[in-house]
């Protein structure tokens, strides 16, 4: 597998975004440009909920301006629900990595998606066109209409025909959770016409893919995952153009779904090691995927062309036995941490999705999803081999039977 090693090719990024510093350099330095002038080396953590001001007339004018257009407040902060300097550093850095004008951070990935839907609904654009599979809770939020949205599910080829005058959003996830299915983002963006395309880029991260360079107007991350990278912070973020960001800031202010400053601090720190973590995890995942594909106990392996540290695989035997059998690998929800996690989507992350819809999206009852961390590949394989061990004879028998036919 060829892993990305740089952000540009012949002076131009391979995904068509404006040439900037290399991705690894941006990951370390973006959002920190003013530290030298402040006499600091490490970014500061600002935990203030409110800020003093003796100019109440000036504050009123700034608040009126924000209410009118949602632009970031010029001058000193006012109140944490309007903005926080530590969170703003993370937003600046993530926008630089994704190649967008702006980014708006939220308390979780689901809060970020909810804000997008509310912003579009406020314009009377309640219809969403979406491609399965998506993360289970994203699927549920759209399908249940909890925020007043109406969804049409389709495959990538049917997007253009599914659009309506009140369509406010097209949503895809690529690679998708949990099957790692991929879509041609440039083709999907073309099919969207003037309707904004939202791409959930949680699995790929900007290290492996930058959807804005392929026509996406909104790039969603569950920042809890790879952006944080250590399983100790929850957050969400949408990278987008400034026009859409202004709407999202207004929704965030109204709903209060703000990212806590400590979370913003940890996420900014997480970005600095994102490229090296993703590339190291990807190399290990590619090796494990190859070994699983050759194993008679495994029926099918899903590993994306984009690469990455996520693997999905279907076993011949009982997937719950594998979950119960791992010792080094942690059986737990979530992903993107430095340690390896495994879970059974049909029981947990996608349990909320209707069984028929779940199976139609390729999420079988024997599918396991694994987020590969930074452990030694041999140690991970030893653990997997042991967890699959009880299925060795049965799996081999099944493959021999199929071959004999």
ABEGO torsion letter per residue (X at the ends): XBBBABABBGGBBAAGBBBBBBAAAAAAABGAAAAAAAGBABBBBBABABBBBABAAAAAAAAAAAAAAGBBBBEBBABAAAEBAAAAAAAAAAAAAAGBABBBBBABAAAAAAAAAAAAAAAGBABBBBBOBBBAAAAAAAAAGAAGBBBBBBBAAAAAAABBAABABBBBBOBBOAAGBBBBAAAAAAAAEABBBBBBAAAAEAAABBAAAAGBABBBBBAABAAAGAGABBBBBBBBBAAAAAAAAAAAAAAGBBBBAAAAAAAAAAAAAAAAAAAAAAAAAAAAAAAAAABAABABBBBBAAEEABBBBBBABBAAAAAAABAABBBBBEBGBABBBBBBAAABAAAABBAAAAAAAGBBAABBBBBBBABBAAAAAAAAAAAAAAAAAAAAAAAAAAAAX
